[in-house]
Amino acid sequence: MSPTTYRLVVRTEAEAEVAEAALWYETHERGLGREFLRAFRASTEALRRNPYMYPAVLANARRVLLRRFPYSVFYEVQGSEVVVLACLHAARDPDEWKGRVMRL
């Protein structure tokens, strides 16, 4: 499979976490929310190209760290899709996202 064929799917919970974080950063410094979104997009674009380059952390779930921000993006590769399960701040409970892992 060519790396360019992976399709990105962001689950609803992860989408909400990204939006919440971007809003928090934007309210603290104008333009910082956009920078957070840019960092998230850059990370997920890298996932689309080569999702196996990041370490597995639980079963089929993997993690990529955002640049400049203390956030982790947890995801799974499911066939031709990269499914983003969560986008969590490093200070949050690391077990919080584990219930989102797909059981194949």
N, C-alpha and C positions, 0 to 999 in steps of 0.2 A: 504494500500500500504506500502510495506516495504521501509524504508528510503534508502536502498542500491539500489533501482530500479530507482532513479532519474538520468536522463541523463543530462549532462551539455552541453549547447549550448551557445557559445559566439558569439554574433552578430559582424559583421564586424567592426562597429564603435568602439565597446568596445575593440576588438582585437587590433585595431590601437592605441587606447589610452593607452593600456597596453604596447605595443611595444615602443611607444613614451616616456612614463615615464621611462621604463627600460633603454632606450638609454640615456636619460637625466641623470639618476643616474649614469650610467656606465661612462659617460664622465666626471663626477665630482669626482668620486672615483672608482677606479678599484675594481670590485667585488660587488659593491653596486647595480648595475643593476640586477645581479643574485639574490641578496637578495630580491629585490623588486619582482621579478618573483616568488621566493619561497613563499613570503608572499601572493601574489595573488593566487597561487596554493593552499596554505593551507586554505585560505578563501573559495575558490570555492569548495574544497574537503569537507569542513564543510557544505556547502550548499547542496551538493549531499546527505549527510547523513541526514540532518534535516533542510530543507530550511525555515520552519515555526518558527524557533527559533529566527529569527531576525525581527525587527519591520517593519510593513507596513508604508510607508511614503506617498503614493499616490495611490488611487484605489487599484490595486493588486500588485503594485510595493513595493519592500522591499529593505532594505539597510544593508550591512555589512561593517564594518570599517576594513581596513587592519592594522595589527599589525606593529608598528614601522614606518609606513609611513602615511602621511596625505591624504590618499585616501579613497574614498567610492566606493563600488561596488553596483550598483543598478541592481536589477533582478526581474523577475516574475516567479512564478511557473505556468506552463501550462501543466496540465495533469501529465505525468510522466517525464516532462522536467523542468529543471531550466534554464531559458534564461537570460543570462547576457546582460543587456541593455547598461551599461556604467561603466567606471572606471575613476572617476574624482577626481582631486586634490581638497581639501577642500576650496581653495581660488577661485575656478572657480564659475561661476554663477550657483546657485543651480537649476535654471529653465532649464538649458541647456539640460538635459537628459529627461525632462518630455514629450517631443514630441515623444519619443521612446516607451512609454508605449502602450501596445497592448490594443485595445478596443475589448472586447469579446462580 
